[in-house]
Amino acid sequence: MPESKQAEAEINELKEAARTKIANADATVRAKKEKELQEVAMKKRETIVQKLTGSISQLAPSRGLNLVFDSSGKSLSGVPILVSARDLPDLTDDVVSHLASSSP
């Protein structure tokens, strides 16, 4: 009888060690997957930003604009970059049209 209790205790210890190992492996796999997803998202955003920048760079001079702000943009601290934009031209529709006409 004492042997079976000892064996059962050892089995329980092994099970717990296996659970801990699996949990750690799951966390490692999850972290790796999250990093991969962040890299994919960053590449997709870069492509979008390049297209927007190219389109804006072509449209702004024709509208006589020296500066173009992203009114939806936020600073690194999360504060809006542009707080008020009364009576400023909005290039959104022009940029969307330009991108649509230049897309393959």
C-alpha positions as CSV (number, residue, x, y, z in Angstrom):
1,M,0.0,0.0,0.0
2,P,2.7,2.6,0.9
3,E,4.2,1.9,-2.5
4,S,1.1,2.7,-4.4
5,K,0.7,6.0,-2.5
6,Q,4.3,6.9,-3.3
7,A,3.8,5.9,-6.9
8,E,0.6,7.9,-7.1
9,A,2.4,11.0,-5.6
10,E,5.2,10.6,-8.1
11,I,2.7,10.3,-10.9
12,N,0.9,13.5,-9.7
13,E,4.2,15.3,-9.5
14,L,5.0,14.2,-13.1
15,K,1.6,15.3,-14.3
16,E,2.0,18.7,-12.7
17,A,5.5,19.1,-14.2
18,A,4.0,18.2,-17.6
19,R,1.2,20.7,-17.2
20,T,3.7,23.4,-16.3
21,K,5.9,22.5,-19.2
22,I,2.9,22.6,-21.6
23,A,1.7,25.9,-20.2
24,N,5.1,27.4,-20.7
25,A,5.3,26.0,-24.2
26,D,1.9,27.4,-25.0
27,A,3.0,30.8,-23.8
28,T,6.1,30.6,-26.0
29,V,4.1,29.5,-29.0
30,R,1.5,32.2,-28.4
31,A,4.2,34.9,-28.1
32,K,5.9,33.7,-31.3
33,K,2.6,33.8,-33.1
34,E,1.7,37.2,-31.8
35,K,5.1,38.5,-33.0
36,E,4.5,37.0,-36.5
37,L,1.1,38.7,-36.6
38,Q,2.5,42.0,-35.6
39,E,5.1,41.8,-38.4
40,V,2.5,41.0,-41.0
41,A,0.3,43.9,-39.8
42,M,3.3,46.2,-39.9
43,K,4.2,45.2,-43.5
44,K,0.6,45.7,-44.5
45,R,0.4,49.1,-42.9
46,E,3.7,50.1,-44.5
47,T,2.3,49.3,-47.9
48,I,-0.9,51.3,-47.2
49,V,1.1,54.3,-45.9
50,Q,3.4,54.2,-49.0
51,K,0.3,54.3,-51.3
52,L,-1.3,57.1,-49.3
53,T,1.9,59.1,-49.1
54,G,2.5,58.8,-52.9
55,S,-1.0,59.9,-53.7
56,I,-0.9,62.8,-51.3
57,S,2.5,63.8,-52.7
58,Q,1.0,64.0,-56.1
59,L,-2.2,65.8,-55.1
60,A,-1.0,68.4,-52.6
61,P,1.1,70.5,-55.0
62,S,-1.8,70.7,-57.5
63,R,-4.0,72.0,-54.7
64,G,-1.3,74.5,-53.7
65,L,-0.7,72.8,-50.3
66,N,2.6,72.8,-48.6
67,L,1.5,70.7,-45.6
68,V,-1.0,67.9,-45.3
69,F,-2.0,66.6,-41.9
70,D,-3.7,63.3,-41.0
71,S,-6.6,64.7,-39.0
72,S,-7.3,61.2,-37.6
73,G,-3.7,60.7,-36.5
74,K,-2.5,60.6,-33.0
75,S,0.9,61.3,-31.5
76,L,3.0,58.6,-29.7
77,S,1.3,59.7,-26.4
78,G,-2.1,59.1,-27.9
79,V,-3.0,62.8,-28.2
80,P,-4.5,64.0,-31.5
81,I,-1.9,65.7,-33.6
82,L,-4.5,68.1,-35.1
83,V,-6.9,69.5,-32.6
84,S,-8.8,71.9,-34.8
85,A,-9.0,72.2,-38.5
86,R,-11.7,74.8,-39.3
87,D,-11.8,76.0,-42.9
88,L,-8.9,73.8,-44.0
89,P,-9.2,71.8,-47.2
90,D,-10.0,68.1,-46.9
91,L,-8.1,65.9,-49.4
92,T,-9.8,62.6,-48.3
93,D,-12.2,62.2,-51.3
94,D,-9.4,63.3,-53.7
95,V,-7.0,60.8,-52.3
96,V,-9.5,57.9,-52.3
97,S,-10.4,58.7,-56.0
98,H,-6.7,59.0,-56.9
99,L,-6.0,55.6,-55.3
100,A,-9.0,54.0,-56.9
101,S,-8.0,55.2,-60.3
102,S,-4.4,54.1,-60.0
103,S,-5.1,50.7,-58.5
104,P,-4.6,47.8,-60.9
